[in-house]
Amino acid sequence: MASHWYTNALELLLLGDLHMDTDDLRIMIVTSTETFAEADVDVADVVANESGLSGYARQQTNVTVAQDDSIDGAWVKIQNTLDADITFTAMPAGEIWGAAILYHHVSGTDADCPLIAFLDIADTTTNGSDITLDFATSSPGNLKLVRA
C-alpha cells in the first residue's frame, strides 16, 4: 500500500495539535474514484467518495509510533482498538474500494475532522464478504516520516 501524508496533518504535528498516540484516530474507506490531493484538509473534502454501503461504518484505530534508525525516521502502526487488523464485515456488492483514509475524529462534524493520511489499497470489489485491512505491524509500516 502506498501512503501519503496530507499537508495539513504535517502542520498539525509540528504545531503539537495532533497527537498520534492519544487522539481519537479513525479509518474511513473511499471508493476508487477518490484520488489523493495533498491540499485536502478535512473529512468534508473527501466524504463525497466515502463508501455508502449498508453496514459500513468508520472504524476507530489504535495507532503506535516507533522510532527506527534503520530508516532514519519513525513509522506508524495502524490497527483496530483490539490491536488487530481492521475488518469490515459482510460488505454488500456494489462498490470498488480504493483507499483507506486516516483522520482525527474531533466531533460529529466532518468539517472539524482533519485528514492525516491517504493509504492506497488494491482496488477491492465488494461482494458480500468481509474486507480486512492488513496494515504492516513492523517497520517500516505503511506510514512513515523520514529525515531528508
TORLUM-527454 format. One record per atom (N, C-alpha, C): atom name; x, y, z. Coordinates in Angstrom, 3 decimals, padded with zeros to 6 digits. Layout:
  atom        c1        c2        c3
    CA         X         Y         Z
...
This chain:
  atom        c1        c2        c3
     N   000.837  -001.182   000.000
    CA   000.000   000.000   000.000
     C   000.883   001.247   000.000
     N   000.672   002.107  -000.959
    CA   001.347   003.402  -000.943
     C   000.618   004.300   000.051
     N   001.351   005.200   000.660
    CA   000.707   006.098   001.607
     C   001.215   007.511   001.406
     N   000.374   008.453   001.767
    CA   000.693   009.859   001.595
     C   000.176   010.634   002.803
     N   000.980   011.537   003.326
    CA   000.542   012.435   004.386
     C  -000.199   013.607   003.752
     N  -001.266   014.042   004.391
    CA  -001.903   015.297   003.989
     C  -001.080   016.437   004.580
     N  -000.875   017.500   003.813
    CA  -000.047   018.628   004.231
     C  -000.529   019.231   005.545
     N  -001.829   019.382   005.691
    CA  -002.384   019.956   006.917
     C  -002.019   019.110   008.136
     N  -001.979   017.802   007.976
    CA  -001.627   016.921   009.097
     C  -000.188   017.147   009.537
     N   000.703   017.349   008.583
    CA   002.102   017.608   008.946
     C   002.221   018.909   009.729
     N   001.464   019.922   009.319
    CA   001.473   021.176   010.064
     C   000.936   020.962   011.481
     N  -000.164   020.221   011.601
    CA  -000.737   019.961   012.923
     C   000.250   019.203   013.817
     N   000.986   018.247   013.241
    CA   002.006   017.519   014.005
     C   003.090   018.462   014.516
     N   003.574   019.319   013.642
    CA   004.659   020.230   014.023
     C   004.208   021.269   015.042
     N   002.944   021.654   014.998
    CA   002.414   022.614   015.960
     C   002.040   021.966   017.294
     N   002.043   020.646   017.326
    CA   001.664   019.937   018.544
     C   000.163   019.823   018.721
     N  -000.578   020.020   017.636
    CA  -002.039   019.950   017.699
     C  -002.593   018.595   017.280
     N  -001.730   017.680   016.890
    CA  -002.133   016.325   016.522
     C  -001.244   015.365   017.287
     N  -001.862   014.479   018.061
    CA  -001.139   013.517   018.895
     C  -001.513   012.109   018.427
     N  -000.632   011.514   017.636
    CA  -000.924   010.218   017.032
     C  -001.183   009.132   018.067
     N  -000.602   009.261   019.247
    CA  -000.713   008.198   020.248
     C  -001.916   008.355   021.177
     N  -002.536   009.532   021.251
    CA  -003.631   009.719   022.208
     C  -004.915   010.262   021.597
     N  -004.857   010.880   020.426
    CA  -006.073   011.422   019.818
     C  -006.966   010.302   019.288
     N  -008.232   010.611   019.091
    CA  -009.209   009.673   018.543
     C  -009.018   009.626   017.024
     N  -008.249   008.636   016.559
    CA  -007.967   008.494   015.133
     C  -008.818   007.372   014.561
     N  -009.334   007.618   013.361
    CA  -010.237   006.647   012.738
     C  -009.884   006.435   011.273
     N  -010.393   005.333   010.743
    CA  -010.217   004.973   009.341
     C  -011.573   005.059   008.650
     N  -011.570   005.696   007.482
    CA  -012.739   005.687   006.615
     C  -012.308   005.109   005.264
     N  -013.252   004.548   004.543
    CA  -012.958   003.949   003.247
     C  -013.557   004.819   002.155
     N  -012.769   005.057   001.108
    CA  -013.270   005.771  -000.057
     C  -013.183   004.851  -001.272
     N  -014.041   005.121  -002.224
    CA  -014.064   004.309  -003.439
     C  -012.885   004.667  -004.335
     N  -012.714   003.879  -005.369
    CA  -011.568   004.062  -006.265
     C  -011.650   005.360  -007.060
     N  -012.783   006.066  -007.009
    CA  -012.872   007.349  -007.707
     C  -012.152   008.464  -006.958
     N  -011.837   008.261  -005.681
    CA  -011.118   009.276  -004.887
     C  -009.631   009.192  -005.199
     N  -009.032   010.319  -005.481
    CA  -007.588   010.376  -005.692
     C  -006.973   011.265  -004.620
     N  -005.741   010.992  -004.293
    CA  -005.058   011.757  -003.264
     C  -004.830   013.184  -003.733
     N  -005.165   014.135  -002.877
    CA  -004.874   015.547  -003.108
     C  -004.310   016.091  -001.805
     N  -003.011   016.360  -001.783
    CA  -002.362   016.738  -000.523
     C  -002.959   017.990   000.095
     N  -003.650   018.810  -000.687
    CA  -004.250   020.044  -000.165
     C  -005.594   019.801   000.527
     N  -006.159   018.589   000.421
    CA  -007.399   018.301   001.158
     C  -007.111   018.480   002.641
     N  -008.074   019.020   003.376
    CA  -007.848   019.387   004.768
     C  -008.639   018.531   005.747
     N  -009.927   018.301   005.455
    CA  -010.774   017.613   006.426
     C  -011.673   016.600   005.738
     N  -012.373   015.825   006.550
    CA  -013.219   014.750   006.036
     C  -014.252   015.280   005.045
     N  -014.712   016.502   005.240
    CA  -015.690   017.084   004.314
     C  -015.141   017.153   002.887
     N  -013.821   017.199   002.734
    CA  -013.209   017.271   001.403
     C  -013.255   015.945   000.645
     N  -013.446   014.832   001.341
    CA  -013.398   013.517   000.685
     C  -014.675   012.694   000.871
     N  -015.593   013.184   001.680
    CA  -016.769   012.396   002.056
     C  -017.652   012.031   000.856
     N  -017.596   012.801  -000.214
    CA  -018.421   012.503  -001.392
     C  -018.089   011.144  -001.995
     N  -016.855   010.676  -001.790
    CA  -016.443   009.379  -002.327
     C  -016.319   008.296  -001.262
     N  -016.832   008.574  -000.058
    CA  -016.810   007.566   001.000
     C  -017.780   006.438   000.669
     N  -017.459   005.245   001.136
    CA  -018.352   004.102   000.932
     C  -019.743   004.434   001.458
     N  -020.732   004.031   000.689
    CA  -022.117   004.247   001.094
     C  -022.856   002.940   001.307
     N  -022.118   001.851   001.469
    CA  -022.735   000.539   001.602
     C  -023.453   000.373   002.937
     N  -024.525  -000.381   002.906
    CA  -025.240  -000.742   004.125
     C  -024.311  -001.558   005.020
     N  -024.228  -001.192   006.283
    CA  -023.373  -001.912   007.226
     C  -021.977  -001.340   007.346
     N  -021.600  -000.458   006.430
    CA  -020.280   000.179   006.514
     C  -020.296   001.226   007.627
     N  -019.207   001.313   008.373
    CA  -019.041   002.363   009.377
     C  -017.555   002.671   009.514
     N  -017.247   003.910   009.772
    CA  -015.871   004.302   010.052
     C  -015.393   003.556   011.290
     N  -014.081   003.222   011.312
    CA  -013.535   002.385   012.371
     C  -012.538   003.140   013.244
     N  -012.665   002.967   014.567
    CA  -011.666   003.507   015.485
     C  -010.374   002.722   015.329
     N  -009.264   003.393   015.583
    CA  -007.974   002.735   015.445
     C  -007.151   002.867   016.721
     N  -006.150   002.045   016.796
    CA  -005.120   002.143   017.818
     C  -003.821   002.369   017.056
     N  -003.235   003.544   017.225
    CA  -002.037   003.906   016.472
     C  -000.831   003.929   017.398
     N   000.255   003.319   016.938
    CA   001.515   003.313   017.668
     C   002.581   003.935   016.780
     N   003.404   004.784   017.347
    CA   004.504   005.414   016.619
     C   005.807   004.887   017.200
     N   006.738   004.525   016.322
    CA   008.022   003.991   016.790
     C   009.177   004.582   015.987
     N   010.252   004.901   016.688
    CA   011.469   005.367   016.032
     C   012.198   004.168   015.455
     N   012.818   004.366   014.271
    CA   013.594   003.298   013.654
     C   014.801   003.921   012.962
     N   015.970   003.747   013.554
    CA   017.183   004.338   012.991
     C   017.534   003.762   011.622
     N   017.067   002.550   011.310
    CA   017.404   001.944   010.018
     C   016.722   002.657   008.853
     N   015.656   003.400   009.127
    CA   015.006   004.185   008.069
     C   015.215   005.686   008.290
     N   016.037   006.024   009.267
    CA   016.284   007.430   009.618
     C   014.989   008.176   009.884
     N   014.105   007.560   010.636
    CA   012.832   008.215   010.915
     C   011.981   007.448   011.896
     N   010.696   007.653   011.754
    CA   009.712   006.978   012.602
     C   008.611   006.423   011.718
     N   007.982   005.375   012.190
    CA   006.904   004.757   011.425
     C   005.674   004.597   012.304
     N   004.539   004.375   011.646
    CA   003.247   004.318   012.315
     C   002.624   002.943   012.092
     N   002.171   002.327   013.182
    CA   001.433   001.061   013.111
     C  -000.039   001.383   013.328
     N  -000.892   000.916   012.422
    CA  -002.335   001.174   012.497
     C  -003.053  -000.155   012.677
     N  -003.846  -000.264   013.746
    CA  -004.664  -001.457   013.974
     C  -006.006  -001.012   014.551
     N  -006.894  -001.975   014.783
    CA  -008.155  -001.614   015.426
     C  -007.930  -001.460   016.927
     N  -008.968  -001.163   017.657
    CA  -008.814  -000.911   019.095
     C  -008.439  -002.162   019.885
     N  -008.493  -003.320   019.250
    CA  -008.090  -004.570   019.903
     C  -006.702  -005.010   019.428
     N  -005.964  -004.080   018.781
    CA  -004.642  -004.373   018.221
     C  -004.667  -005.523   017.223
     N  -005.644  -005.487   016.354
    CA  -005.764  -006.493   015.296
     C  -006.044  -005.774   013.975
     N  -006.088  -006.544   012.877
    CA  -006.425  -005.961   011.587
     C  -007.823  -005.334   011.645
     N  -008.052  -004.354   010.790
    CA  -009.356  -003.686   010.725
     C  -010.209  -004.426   009.710
     N  -011.364  -004.924   010.148
    CA  -012.238  -005.715   009.287
     C  -013.594  -005.057   009.139
     N  -014.053  -005.002   007.904
    CA  -015.408  -004.546   007.585
     C  -016.186  -005.812   007.215
     N  -017.219  -006.111   007.986
    CA  -017.894  -007.399   007.900
     C  -019.023  -007.395   006.875
     N  -019.028  -008.427   006.027
    CA  -020.102  -008.700   005.067
     C  -020.514  -007.453   004.279
     N  -019.554  -006.868   003.585
    CA  -019.844  -005.674   002.786
     C  -020.574  -006.063   001.506
     N  -021.798  -005.544   001.322
    CA  -022.599  -005.903   000.152
     C  -021.893  -005.564  -001.165
     N  -022.315  -006.225  -002.222
    CA  -021.772  -005.953  -003.550
     C  -022.156  -004.538  -003.981
     N  -021.322  -003.980  -004.865
    CA  -021.729  -002.723  -005.460
     C  -020.718  -001.602  -005.475
     N  -019.553  -001.763  -004.853
    CA  -018.562  -000.697  -004.862
     C  -017.175  -001.263  -005.123
     N  -016.299  -000.375  -005.558
    CA  -014.878  -000.701  -005.653
     C  -014.162   000.226  -004.686
     N  -013.572  -000.360  -003.640
    CA  -012.851   000.411  -002.632
     C  -011.421   000.637  -003.112
     N  -010.929   001.880  -002.951
    CA  -009.609   002.204  -003.455
     C  -008.612   002.730  -002.446
     N  -009.120   003.200  -001.272
    CA  -008.189   003.746  -000.280
     C  -008.830   003.775   001.099
     N  -007.978   003.737   002.091
    CA  -008.373   003.974   003.482
     C  -007.778   005.322   003.861
     N  -008.539   006.123   004.563
    CA  -008.058   007.431   004.984
     C  -008.060   007.487   006.504
     N  -006.900   007.814   007.055
    CA  -006.756   008.004   008.489
     C  -007.061   009.464   008.796
     N  -007.931   009.685   009.782
    CA  -008.285   011.062   010.139
     C  -008.435   011.189   011.648
     N  -008.411   012.434   012.118
    CA  -008.583   012.738   013.542
     C  -010.046   013.072   013.770
     N  -010.734   012.216   014.532
    CA  -012.139   012.459   014.855
     C  -012.195   013.471   015.996
     N  -012.689   014.678   015.677
    CA  -012.750   015.750   016.659
     C  -014.171   015.918   017.175
     N  -015.132   015.794   016.274
    CA  -016.547   015.954   016.623
     C  -017.361   015.191   015.599
     N  -018.657   015.324   015.670
    CA  -019.529   014.663   014.708
     C  -019.638   015.409   013.393
     N  -018.921   016.527   013.256
    CA  -018.979   017.332   012.039
     C  -017.749   017.062   011.183
     N  -017.961   016.574   009.953
    CA  -016.846   016.218   009.082
     C  -015.876   017.371   008.846
     N  -016.378   018.602   008.789
    CA  -015.514   019.757   008.542
     C  -014.571   020.035   009.701
     N  -014.827   019.448   010.866
    CA  -013.957   019.620   012.035
     C  -012.909   018.520   012.164
     N  -012.946   017.524   011.294
    CA  -012.098   016.336   011.434
     C  -010.975   016.344   010.399
     N  -009.742   016.700   010.816
    CA  -008.636   016.799   009.862
     C  -008.179   015.440   009.327
     N  -007.858   015.450   008.042
    CA  -007.290   014.268   007.395
     C  -005.830   014.140   007.792
     N  -005.382   012.908   007.956
    CA  -003.982   012.660   008.314
     C  -003.231   012.003   007.160
     N  -003.759   010.872   006.679
    CA  -003.033   010.141   005.643
     C  -003.983   009.388   004.722
     N  -003.556   009.287   003.478
    CA  -004.254   008.536   002.438
     C  -003.481   007.248   002.236
     N  -004.117   006.114   002.471
    CA  -003.467   004.803   002.353
     C  -004.091   004.061   001.179
     N  -003.358   004.021   000.088
    CA  -003.844   003.391  -001.133
     C  -003.942   001.883  -000.910
     N  -005.047   001.301  -001.316
    CA  -005.201  -000.153  -001.247
     C  -005.480  -000.673  -002.655
     N  -005.177  -001.918  -002.890
    CA  -005.512  -002.504  -004.182
     C  -007.018  -002.395  -004.366
     N  -007.437  -001.956  -005.552
    CA  -008.873  -001.835  -005.783
     C  -009.562  -003.146  -005.408
     N  -010.560  -003.020  -004.535
    CA  -011.250  -004.184  -003.985
     C  -012.739  -004.063  -004.257
     N  -013.275  -005.006  -004.998
    CA  -014.698  -005.007  -005.311
     C  -015.456  -005.698  -004.185
     N  -016.426  -004.993  -003.630
    CA  -017.221  -005.592  -002.555
     C  -018.168  -006.626  -003.155
     N  -018.363  -007.729  -002.396
    CA  -019.178  -008.831  -002.939
     C  -019.951  -009.591  -001.856
     N  -020.126  -008.990  -000.700
    CA  -020.813  -009.667   000.392
     C  -019.880  -010.288   001.416
     N  -018.605  -010.314   001.102
    CA  -017.611  -010.906   002.008
     C  -017.040  -009.855   002.957
     N  -016.297  -010.338   003.949
    CA  -015.553  -009.440   004.828
     C  -014.382  -008.850   004.045
     N  -014.026  -007.617   004.392
    CA  -012.839  -006.984   003.822
     C  -011.950  -006.581   004.992
     N  -010.726  -007.089   004.970
    CA  -009.788  -006.838   006.060
     C  -008.635  -005.990   005.562
     N  -008.349  -004.924   006.305
    CA  -007.180  -004.099   006.026
     C  -006.036  -004.638   006.871
     N  -005.077  -005.228   006.212
    CA  -003.946  -005.868   006.878
     C  -002.746  -004.930   006.825
     N  -002.747  -003.915   007.695
    CA  -001.663  -002.947   007.726
     C  -000.403  -003.591   008.287
     N   000.733  -003.114   007.830
    CA   002.016  -003.605   008.340
     C   002.135  -003.282   009.825
     N   002.623  -004.232   010.590
    CA   002.760  -004.032   012.036
     C   004.221  -003.979   012.482
     N   005.131  -003.900   011.502
    CA   006.541  -003.744   011.842
     C   007.158  -002.740   010.856
     N   008.328  -002.259   011.205
    CA   008.989  -001.246   010.397
     C   009.211  -001.750   008.970
     N   009.012  -000.924   007.956
    CA   008.763   000.496   008.021
     C   007.279   000.872   008.051
     N   006.392  -000.075   008.274
    CA   004.971   000.238   008.375
     C   004.390   000.729   007.070
     N   003.203   001.314   007.150
    CA   002.548   001.857   005.963
     C   002.634   003.367   005.901
     N   003.069   003.960   006.986
    CA   003.125   005.403   007.076
     C   004.372   005.764   007.859
     N   005.206   006.641   007.304
    CA   006.444   006.962   008.000
     C   006.852   008.401   007.719
     N   007.650   008.927   008.615
    CA   008.324   010.216   008.441
     C   009.806   009.932   008.521
     N   010.535   010.380   007.500
    CA   011.970   010.122   007.484
     C   012.746   011.426   007.309
     N   013.963   011.393   007.773
    CA   014.853   012.540   007.647
     C   015.285   012.672   006.201
     N   015.277   013.883   005.692
    CA   015.670   014.110   004.288
     C   017.169   014.160   004.155
